[in-house]
């Protein structure tokens, strides 16, 4: 596939404002004024992509940087046996595969929408120009790349070093860091996830994910409603992941947004 499976949104004042609003919360351009971000937005394009369609495929040469303005996207590899290994879930104001966008080489994963989505495409030529015009974006890009590499390294290491229950525990903790919203004494993962999503993210079969999470529900560790997971007992989730003896720093999965820290950063 050489093009995203969606439609180009014709330039308009409304589309331009949506693009500005999305970029203002994107860490790459943190430190720039609204006027500077508006100039960048004027050179980007806005795209609408239906649910369950590819934004790009692994191995496809990068056209630039995709930033989500609405909807949800999963990044994954297709394995030899046909299963998908999810390397991350993305929500609005986050980017897809920054490294490929910066060096122009093929994408390292496939990006698929989970529901109807809207994304900004920042052309690669503009990304290169940003470093010359706004040196702060170079520092921001380095920070984002470091997080991207650490997240993938940790995910790979956990898949190799932990058993199925430990992998699922780590996945829940990482998702709680990324999308968690505190509600009283519980923590809600504000991102709809099927058992297949949890299995693909944890590197286990869907049957194993169903069994482990059903056990957690029966023990009062978590509950699920409308595909949204609510963690009721964080201590037990941390025990299942063996956090006490873990050498990995999972704070890198917390949102990296300009402004006040996320509620989930205290997990």
Order of alpha helices (4+ residues) and beta strands (2+ residues): beta-alpha-alpha-beta-beta-beta-beta-beta-beta-alpha-beta-beta-alpha-alpha-alpha-beta-beta-alpha-alpha-beta-beta-alpha
